[in-house]
Amino acid sequence: MNTQKQKRKRLIRRHKRVRGTVQGTPDRPRLAVYRSLKHIYAQVIDDLAGKTLASASSRTAGLDKTGNAEAAEAVGKLIAERAKDAGVTRVAFDRGGFRYHGRVKALADAARKSGLEF
């Protein structure tokens, strides 16, 4: 098996482990993060209703460089603003199987600074 397939399988296994403990409710929806090579995406999701309450990405943030920590900070601020507009202040953070460092950590820190509690 090639290494890309192995990496993807490990990512999926980590993500399933995280999702076993993190669930979005109406009082505390899930802040899900996905990180690709070029972009970073964030969604605030109510899993019980099956609805996305707010979303933001480095593609929609209007940035020059999108695959770096500065872009992740901008997305963190944007998702916090959109979540507040939707009436959400507390979230459960779902790192999506990605390690909590670099761009994922930058997004989380920026969302916290902008007023989201988790």
C-alpha positions in Angstrom: 0.0 0.0 0.0 1.4 3.4 -0.8 2.1 6.0 1.9 -0.6 8.4 0.9 -3.3 5.8 1.4 -1.8 4.9 4.8 -1.7 8.5 5.9 -5.4 9.0 4.8 -6.4 5.9 6.7 -4.6 7.1 9.9 -6.3 10.5 9.5 -9.8 8.9 9.2 -9.1 6.6 12.2 -8.0 9.7 14.3 -11.1 11.6 13.1 -13.4 8.8 14.1 -11.8 8.7 17.6 -12.4 12.5 18.0 -16.0 12.2 16.8 -16.7 9.5 19.3 -16.4 12.1 22.0 -17.3 15.4 20.4 -20.9 16.0 19.3 -22.7 19.2 18.4 -25.9 20.1 20.3 -28.2 23.1 20.0 -26.6 24.7 23.2 -23.0 23.8 22.2 -22.6 23.1 18.4 -19.4 21.5 17.0 -16.7 23.7 15.4 -15.3 21.4 12.8 -12.0 22.2 11.1 -10.7 20.7 7.8 -7.2 21.5 6.6 -6.0 20.9 3.0 -2.7 21.8 1.5 -3.9 25.1 0.1 -6.9 26.1 2.3 -8.5 25.7 5.7 -12.2 25.4 6.3 -14.3 25.8 9.5 -18.0 25.0 10.1 -20.3 25.4 13.2 -22.6 22.3 13.1 -25.6 21.3 15.2 -25.4 17.5 14.8 -28.8 16.8 16.4 -30.6 18.9 13.8 -28.1 18.1 11.1 -27.6 21.8 10.2 -24.6 23.9 9.5 -25.1 27.2 11.4 -22.1 29.1 10.1 -19.1 28.4 7.9 -15.9 30.2 6.8 -12.9 29.3 4.7 -9.7 30.7 3.4 -11.2 30.7 -0.1 -14.0 33.1 1.0 -12.0 35.3 3.3 -10.4 37.1 0.3 -6.7 36.4 1.2 -3.6 36.5 -1.0 -1.8 33.6 0.7 -4.2 30.9 1.9 -2.0 28.0 3.2 -0.4 29.6 6.2 -1.1 30.5 9.8 -2.1 34.1 9.1 -4.9 32.8 6.8 -6.0 30.4 9.5 -6.2 33.3 12.0 -8.4 35.2 9.5 -10.7 32.3 9.1 -10.9 31.9 12.9 -11.9 35.5 13.3 -14.4 35.2 10.5 -16.0 32.0 11.9 -16.3 33.6 15.3 -18.1 36.6 13.8 -20.5 34.4 11.8 -21.2 32.1 14.7 -22.1 35.2 16.9 -24.4 36.4 14.2 -26.1 33.0 14.3 -26.5 33.3 18.1 -23.7 30.9 19.1 -21.1 31.7 21.8 -20.1 28.2 23.1 -18.8 25.5 20.8 -17.1 22.1 21.0 -13.9 22.0 19.0 -13.5 19.2 16.5 -9.9 19.2 15.1 -11.0 16.6 12.5 -8.1 14.2 13.2 -5.5 16.8 12.5 -2.8 17.5 15.2 -3.5 20.6 17.3 -0.6 22.8 16.2 0.2 25.1 13.4 -2.8 26.2 11.3 -5.4 24.3 13.3 -4.1 25.9 16.6 -3.9 29.4 14.9 -7.6 29.1 13.9 -8.7 28.0 17.3 -6.8 30.7 19.1 -8.2 33.4 16.8 -11.7 32.1 17.3 -11.2 32.2 21.1 -9.9 35.8 21.0 -12.9 36.8 18.9 -15.3 35.6 21.6 -16.1 31.9 21.0 -15.8 29.7 24.2 -14.4 26.2 24.0 
